[in-house]
Amino acid sequence: MAHLPVKEIISLVLSLAWLAAAGQIPSHAAPGPDLKPEKNVLEVAIAAYGSLYLPLLVAHEAGYFSKRGVNLNISQVSATASAQALISGKVDIYQGGASLIHANVGGSDLIYIAAAVDRSALILFGQKGLTTFESLRGKSVATTSVGAFGEVAIRKTAKERGMEVGKDIKLLYHRGPPEAAGAFLSGNADGLIVGPPESERARGKGFPVIIDYYERGLRIVGPGTGVARFFMQKTPKTLKVFLMSYLDGLKRTLDDPGFANKIQAQYTKISDLKVLEESHQRDLKVWNKDMTVDPEAIRVVLEQSTVPKASEIDPKRFYDNSLVREVNRDYGSKLFPGEVK
């Protein structure tokens, strides 16, 4: 192989450095000779095209996955269909929430390998005049799928207030946050529990906030990176590449809000810049740089499960942190020095 002249090598290095500084490529993008992915195409399902998923979408649109030799096909799958999709192999990764835990309780060997988010950004709204949780007694609340974050949060709060879902409060289930918000905004539900950007739209229209679950400190894994355990055992290098590329997308999302808002508008179809910016600012609080799964963010789901004795199950059954710890050590600590170890 012919050697490049020294001047050309220097020029190439400077060009790459400039591109990295400009946010066009990650500064540590090279996969390395020992990280050749076992699989070149990943089928990735997400629960919604909401802003919590923005780092994944930014990484995809910026080409950070493909630069490491892995291409993604991203699709939206309802929480209730996600488990069967993972088990059947139609989906390799489900970037979603509590449905994975419910499926595992039911006997499916599905686990989290990382937690992109585990601090809840959910907000419970009421129609104008409804300002307390108790005021929702005998009324309906729009949420997303059965077993998803909204249901878990409402069940937990109802239990704390001596109330019961199904008896005192009726949940109206929808395909995703936009549909739930649409039902509420059109007056077909008395309450709404959603996260950004739909929560910012409801707030902007003046609907009263009943509970801000971020301020309450509610922790639930979601979106987390969920896989079948056999898939993790079969493709560890591919999954490490996925996690590293996701972190590149997170860094770009944090450093380049203009680009991130453009991608969010593309996927959510929201054109109001104020809503996009407010959503971005709110999600800055919940996107994890260290995506190690916290067992307490799983325990809260088990405690609200309708399955007998689910609360007695050890949360360790539901996750494996071995890959994310390697990514933290070898890559995340370089990308976010002092914040990730």
Secondary structure in CASP SS format (residue, H / E / C, confidence):
PFRMAT SS
TARGET T0000
AUTHOR 0000-0000-0000
METHOD secondary structure of the structure
MODEL  1
M C 1.00
A C 1.00
H C 1.00
L C 1.00
P C 1.00
V H 1.00
K H 1.00
E H 1.00
I H 1.00
I H 1.00
S H 1.00
L H 1.00
V H 1.00
L H 1.00
S H 1.00
L H 1.00
A H 1.00
W H 1.00
L H 1.00
A H 1.00
A H 1.00
A C 1.00
G C 1.00
Q C 1.00
I C 1.00
P C 1.00
S C 1.00
H C 1.00
A C 1.00
A C 1.00
P C 1.00
G C 1.00
P C 1.00
D C 1.00
L C 1.00
K C 1.00
P C 1.00
E C 1.00
K C 1.00
N C 1.00
V E 1.00
L E 1.00
E E 1.00
V E 1.00
A E 1.00
I E 1.00
A C 1.00
A C 1.00
Y C 1.00
G C 1.00
S H 1.00
L H 1.00
Y H 1.00
L H 1.00
P H 1.00
L H 1.00
L H 1.00
V H 1.00
A H 1.00
H H 1.00
E H 1.00
A H 1.00
G C 1.00
Y C 1.00
F C 1.00
S H 1.00
K H 1.00
R H 1.00
G C 1.00
V C 1.00
N E 1.00
L E 1.00
N E 1.00
I E 1.00
S E 1.00
Q E 1.00
V C 1.00
S C 1.00
A H 1.00
T H 1.00
A H 1.00
S H 1.00
A H 1.00
Q H 1.00
A H 1.00
L H 1.00
I H 1.00
S H 1.00
G C 1.00
K C 1.00
V C 1.00
D C 1.00
I E 1.00
Y E 1.00
Q E 1.00
G E 1.00
G C 1.00
A C 1.00
S H 1.00
L H 1.00
I H 1.00
H H 1.00
A H 1.00
N H 1.00
V H 1.00
G C 1.00
G C 1.00
S C 1.00
D C 1.00
L E 1.00
I E 1.00
Y E 1.00
I E 1.00
A E 1.00
A E 1.00
A C 1.00
V E 1.00
D C 1.00
R C 1.00
S C 1.00
A C 1.00
L C 1.00
I E 1.00
L E 1.00
F E 1.00
G E 1.00
Q C 1.00
K C 1.00
G C 1.00
L C 1.00
T C 1.00
T C 1.00
F C 1.00
E H 1.00
S H 1.00
L H 1.00
R C 1.00
G C 1.00
K E 1.00
S E 1.00
V E 1.00
A E 1.00
T C 1.00
T C 1.00
S C 1.00
V C 1.00
G C 1.00
A C 1.00
F H 1.00
G H 1.00
E H 1.00
V H 1.00
A H 1.00
I H 1.00
R H 1.00
K H 1.00
T H 1.00
A H 1.00
K H 1.00
E H 1.00
R C 1.00
G C 1.00
M C 1.00
E C 1.00
V E 1.00
G C 1.00
K C 1.00
D C 1.00
I E 1.00
K E 1.00
L E 1.00
L E 1.00
Y C 1.00
H C 1.00
R C 1.00
G C 1.00
P H 1.00
P H 1.00
E H 1.00
A H 1.00
A H 1.00
G H 1.00
A H 1.00
F H 1.00
L H 1.00
S C 1.00
G C 1.00
N C 1.00
A C 1.00
D C 1.00
G E 1.00
L E 1.00
I E 1.00
V E 1.00
G C 1.00
P C 1.00
P C 1.00
E H 1.00
S H 1.00
E H 1.00
R H 1.00
A H 1.00
R H 1.00
G H 1.00
K C 1.00
G C 1.00
F C 1.00
P C 1.00
V E 1.00
I E 1.00
I E 1.00
D E 1.00
Y H 1.00
Y H 1.00
E H 1.00
R H 1.00
G C 1.00
L C 1.00
R C 1.00
I C 1.00
V C 1.00
G C 1.00
P C 1.00
G E 1.00
T E 1.00
G E 1.00
V E 1.00
A E 1.00
R H 1.00
F H 1.00
F H 1.00
M H 1.00
Q H 1.00
K H 1.00
T C 1.00
P H 1.00
K H 1.00
T H 1.00
L H 1.00
K H 1.00
V H 1.00
F H 1.00
L H 1.00
M H 1.00
S H 1.00
Y H 1.00
L H 1.00
D H 1.00
G H 1.00
L H 1.00
K H 1.00
R H 1.00
T H 1.00
L H 1.00
D H 1.00
D C 1.00
P H 1.00
G H 1.00
F H 1.00
A H 1.00
N H 1.00
K H 1.00
I H 1.00
Q H 1.00
A H 1.00
Q H 1.00
Y H 1.00
T H 1.00
K C 1.00
I C 1.00
S C 1.00
D C 1.00
L H 1.00
K H 1.00
V H 1.00
L H 1.00
E H 1.00
E H 1.00
S H 1.00
H H 1.00
Q H 1.00
R H 1.00
D H 1.00
L C 1.00
K C 1.00
V C 1.00
W E 1.00
N C 1.00
K C 1.00
D C 1.00
M C 1.00
T C 1.00
V C 1.00
D C 1.00
P C 1.00
E H 1.00
A H 1.00
I H 1.00
R H 1.00
V H 1.00
V H 1.00
L H 1.00
E H 1.00
Q C 1.00
S C 1.00
T C 1.00
V C 1.00
P C 1.00
K C 1.00
A H 1.00
S H 1.00
E H 1.00
I C 1.00
D C 1.00
P H 1.00
K H 1.00
R H 1.00
F H 1.00
Y E 1.00
D C 1.00
N C 1.00
S H 1.00
L H 1.00
V H 1.00
R H 1.00
E H 1.00
V H 1.00
N H 1.00
R H 1.00
D H 1.00
Y H 1.00
G H 1.00
S H 1.00
K H 1.00
L H 1.00
F C 1.00
P C 1.00
G C 1.00
E C 1.00
V C 1.00
K C 1.00
END
